[in-house]
């Protein structure tokens, strides 16, 4: 179902599939799940396809939904790591540039806040990503 999808569409599909799995775990009927997906804006054909896909692969188990949840969380932590790297590099570049262009004996800007926040985001992202992969 998701072999030819872009990364963004695959993530959206995983979120919808996770919703369907949680609904199947509560023993709701197929019609009720399809109706709730349609009310959320999904076309009826797509809603039916998601429900059938989950049932056909026999994914309606807590283990499958935990896997999807972990996959979604890992992607969010990966984004947090990228934000952290960006802040860390930005802070280092600004600090380096102001030091490089500073007159002898004058001051320069140290962006320790951006570097500290970047390092913290990087660390939080790394720990979360490792815990969810």
C-alpha positions, -999 to 999 in steps of 0.1 A, spaced: 0 0 0 28 25 9 56 13 -15 53 43 -39 45 70 -14 67 100 -5 81 101 30 55 127 41 27 106 27 41 74 43 41 92 76 5 103 72 -5 68 62 12 54 93 -8 78 115 -40 68 98 -31 31 100 -23 36 137 -58 51 142 -74 22 124 -55 -3 145 -65 14 177 -101 14 166 -99 -23 156 -85 -31 191 -117 -16 206 -138 -41 186 -155 -14 165 -171 -26 133 -156 -20 99 -184 3 90 -180 24 121 -143 28 115 -148 37 79 -175 62 88 -152 79 114 -124 82 88 -148 97 63 -159 122 90 -123 132 94 -120 140 57 -107 108 42 -125 97 9 -147 66 15 -126 45 -9 -94 53 10 -110 48 43 -122 13 33 -88 5 18 -70 14 51 -94 -8 72 -91 -37 48 -54 -34 47 -51 -36 85 -75 -65 86 -59 -84 57 -24 -82 72 -38 -91 106 -22 -61 121 -50 -56 146 -28 -64 176 -13 -43 203 22 -52 190 15 -37 155 2 -4 169 31 -2 193 55 -6 164 38 22 145 38 45 175 75 39 180 81 45 143 63 78 145 81 89 177 115 79 162 108 102 133 99 131 156 131 125 177 151 124 144 137 158 136 147 170 171 183 158 165 184 178 132 171 209 150 198 205 176 226 201 151 213 232 133 213 253 165 247 240 175 263 247 142 246 281 139 258 291 174 293 280 166 293 298 133 282 331 148 307 328 176 335 319 152 326 347 128 325 374 155 358 361 170 374 361 135 363 397 127 368 412 162 394 439 165 424 429 187 416 436 223 379 441 216 351 417 225 331 392 205 298 374 208 297 339 223 264 322 214 265 298 243 227 298 245 222 286 210 250 260 214 237 248 247 201 245 234 214 228 203 234 203 223 204 196 246 181 191 216 207 168 200 210 148 232 173 145 238 167 136 201 194 110 202 182 93 234 146 93 221 155 80 187 176 52 201 148 43 225 123 41 197 143 23 169 
